[in-house]
Amino acid sequence: AWLRAELRLIDHGVGEAGGRPVRRYEAILPDDPGKGYFCARLLLAVDRELELPVHASIYGWDGNLVGDYAYADLRVNPGLAPQEFEPTNPAYQFPRWRLTLSR
């Protein structure tokens, strides 16, 4: 949308979300679902320190809210050990069975 000059981006300045300082943006896309964009309007809050999105409200072409996502108590680079990514880690209590798909 940006490359096609079909995106209107509004900077709503600084604010707060979840007790964190953020910069708020609004993205307005073409009022035509046939263009292939996932929404008509997006409100986004970006954490000013972490430079990560922490809140997003997504609106459809009828103006209704279709999604609202927020991240609280976000910790980046928490120092996870390799076993944290192992599905066999007993702390996760994943089921012992596995599904196998065939063609």
SERO-4910 file (N, C-alpha, C, O; in steps of 0.05 Angstrom, whole numbers):
BEGIN
 pado doro    nc1    nc2    nc3   cac1   cac2   cac3    cc1    cc2    cc3    oc1    oc2    oc3
  Ala    A     17    -24      0      0      0      0     17     25      0     11     45    -14
  Trp    A     39     25     15     57     48     16     70     53    -11     71     76    -20
  Leu    A     80     32    -23     93     34    -49     73     43    -71     81     56    -90
  Arg    A     48     36    -68     28     44    -88     15     71    -81     -4     79    -95
  Ala    A     24     84    -61     13    109    -51    -17    106    -44    -33    124    -49
  Glu    A    -24     82    -33    -51     77    -25    -54     76      6    -76     70     16
  Leu    A    -33     83     20    -34     82     49    -32    111     60    -14    126     52
  Arg    A    -50    118     77    -48    143     91    -40    137    120    -54    123    134
  Leu    A    -17    147    128     -6    142    154     -6    167    171      5    188    162
  Ile    A    -18    166    194    -21    189    212     -6    184    237    -10    163    250
  Asp    A     11    202    245     26    200    271     10    215    292      7    239    290
  His    A      0    200    311    -17    212    333      0    220    357    -11    226    378
  Gly    A     26    219    354     44    228    376     48    207    398     42    183    394
  Val    A     59    217    420     66    199    442     42    195    461     24    212    462
  Gly    A     42    173    475     22    166    494     31    144    512     55    140    516
  Glu    A     12    129    522     19    107    540      1     83    534    -23     87    528
  Ala    A     12     60    535     -4     35    532      8     14    551     32      8    550
  Gly    A     -9      3    568      1    -17    587     22     -6    606     39    -21    615
  Gly    A     21     20    612     41     31    630     68     37    617     87     44    630
  Arg    A     69     34    590     94     39    576     91     63    557     69     68    547
  Pro    A    113     78    553    111    100    534    111     90    506    127     73    498
  Val    A     92    100    490     89     91    463     86    114    444     81    137    452
  Arg    A     89    108    418     82    127    397     59    114    383     60     91    376
  Arg    A     38    130    377     13    120    365     11    128    336     16    151    328
  Tyr    A      4    108    320      0    112    291    -27    102    282    -39     85    295
  Glu    A    -36    113    261    -61    104    248    -55    100    218    -45    118    205
  Ala    A    -62     77    209    -59     70    180    -87     68    168   -103     53    178
  Ile    A    -91     82    146   -117     81    132   -111     71    104    -95     82     89
  Leu    A   -124     49     98   -121     35     72   -144     42     54   -165     53     63
  Pro    A   -142     35     28   -164     40      9   -191     28     19   -191      6     30
  Asp    A   -212     42     14   -239     33     22   -250     14      2   -272     17     -9
  Asp    A   -234     -7     -3   -242    -27    -24   -230    -54    -16   -206    -59    -20
  Pro    A   -246    -72     -5   -236    -98      3   -224   -114    -20   -207   -131    -16
  Gly    A   -232   -108    -45   -221   -121    -68   -192   -116    -74   -180   -129    -90
  Lys    A   -180    -96    -61   -152    -89    -65   -134   -109    -51   -110   -110    -57
  Gly    A   -145   -126    -33   -129   -147    -21   -116   -140      5   -100   -157     16
  Tyr    A   -121   -117     17   -110   -111     43   -125   -124     65   -149   -130     62
  Phe    A   -112   -129     88   -125   -145    109   -144   -128    126   -159   -140    142
  Cys    A   -145   -102    122   -163    -85    138   -166    -58    124   -152    -52    105
  Ala    A   -185    -43    134   -188    -15    124   -173      5    141   -165     26    131
  Arg    A   -170     -1    166   -158     18    185   -144      3    207   -154    -18    217
  Leu    A   -121     13    215   -105      0    236    -95     22    255    -83     42    247
  Leu    A    -99     18    281    -88     35    302    -65     19    315    -69     -3    323
  Leu    A    -42     31    316    -18     17    325     -3     33    346      1     57    342
  Ala    A      4     20    368     21     33    388     48     18    389     49     -6    392
  Val    A     70     33    386     97     23    385    112     32    410    114     56    415
  Asp    A    122     13    425    137     19    450    161     36    442    177     29    424
  Arg    A    164     59    455    185     78    447    213     68    455    233     74    442
  Glu    A    215     52    476    241     42    485    248     16    469    271     14    459
  Leu    A    230     -3    468    235    -29    455    232    -28    425    243    -45    411
  Glu    A    219     -7    415    213     -4    386    199    -29    375    205    -38    353
  Leu    A    180    -39    390    163    -62    382    134    -54    385    127    -39    403
  Pro    A    117    -64    367     88    -59    370     78    -72    395     83    -96    400
  Val    A     62    -58    411     51    -69    436     21    -69    436      8    -81    454
  His    A      8    -55    417    -21    -55    416    -30    -49    387    -19    -31    374
  Ala    A    -49    -65    378    -60    -61    351    -90    -65    351   -100    -85    362
  Ser    A   -105    -46    340   -134    -48    337   -139    -48    307   -130    -29    293
  Ile    A   -153    -68    297   -157    -72    268   -187    -69    262   -204    -81    275
  Tyr    A   -193    -52    242   -221    -46    235   -226    -55    206   -209    -51    189
  Gly    A   -249    -67    202   -257    -76    175   -269    -53    159   -271    -30    169
  Trp    A   -278    -60    135   -289    -39    117   -316    -28    126   -325     -7    116
  Asp    A   -329    -43    144   -355    -33    155   -351    -15    179   -370     -6    191
  Gly    A   -325    -11    187   -319      5    210   -319    -10    237   -312      1    257
  Asn    A   -326    -36    236   -327    -51    261   -299    -62    268   -283    -68    251
  Leu    A   -294    -63    294   -269    -74    304   -269   -104    299   -287   -118    307
  Val    A   -248   -114    285   -246   -142    279   -223   -156    293   -222   -180    293
  Gly    A   -206   -140    305   -184   -152    320   -171   -131    339   -169   -108    332
  Asp    A   -164   -140    363   -151   -122    382   -130   -139    397   -137   -158    411
  Tyr    A   -105   -132    393    -83   -147    404    -66   -129    422    -59   -107    414
  Ala    A    -58   -139    445    -41   -124    463    -21   -142    476    -27   -166    482
  Tyr    A      3   -132    480     24   -147    494     30   -132    520     36   -108    519
  Ala    A     30   -146    542     36   -134    568     59   -148    580     64   -172    575
  Asp    A     74   -134    597     97   -146    611    116   -160    591    127   -181    597
  Leu    A    121   -147    569    138   -158    548    167   -157    557    178   -137    566
  Arg    A    180   -181    555    209   -182    561    223   -192    536    216   -213    525
  Val    A    243   -177    527    258   -186    504    284   -198    513    296   -190    533
  Asn    A    294   -218    498    319   -232    504    320   -241    533    338   -233    548
  Pro    A    301   -258    542    301   -266    570    322   -287    577    323   -296    600
  Gly    A    339   -295    558    360   -314    564    350   -343    566    357   -357    585
  Leu    A    335   -352    547    324   -379    547    346   -399    540    363   -393    523
  Ala    A    345   -422    552    364   -443    547    353   -460    523    329   -460    518
  Pro    A    371   -475    509    362   -491    486    339   -510    493    322   -515    476
  Gln    A    339   -522    517    318   -541    524    290   -528    525    270   -542    524
  Glu    A    289   -501    527    263   -487    527    249   -491    500    225   -487    499
  Phe    A    264   -498    479    252   -500    453    248   -529    445    240   -535    422
  Glu    A    253   -548    463    250   -577    457    222   -586    464    213   -584    487
  Pro    A    207   -597    444    181   -608    450    181   -631    470    161   -638    481
  Thr    A    205   -644    473    207   -667    491    212   -658    520    215   -674    538
  Asn    A    214   -632    525    218   -621    552    195   -630    570    172   -623    564
  Pro    A    201   -646    591    179   -657    608    163   -635    622    140   -640    630
  Ala    A    174   -611    625    159   -590    638    135   -581    622    116   -569    633
  Tyr    A    135   -586    596    113   -577    579     90   -597    579     67   -590    572
  Gln    A     95   -622    587     75   -643    588     60   -646    562     35   -650    561
  Phe    A     74   -644    539     62   -649    513     54   -678    511     67   -695    524
  Pro    A     33   -685    496     25   -713    494     47   -729    480     63   -719    465
  Arg    A     48   -754    487     69   -772    476     63   -781    448     81   -789    433
  Trp    A     38   -778    439     31   -787    412     38   -766    392     39   -742    398
  Arg    A     41   -775    367     47   -757    345     29   -764    322     23   -788    317
  Leu    A     19   -745    307      3   -750    283     22   -750    259     40   -733    257
  Thr    A     18   -769    241     33   -770    217     13   -768    193     -6   -783    191
  Leu    A     18   -749    176      1   -745    153     14   -759    129     38   -757    124
  Ser    A     -3   -772    113      7   -785     89     -8   -772     65    -28   -760     67
  Arg    A      5   -776     42     -7   -765     17    -29   -782      7    -41   -775    -14
***
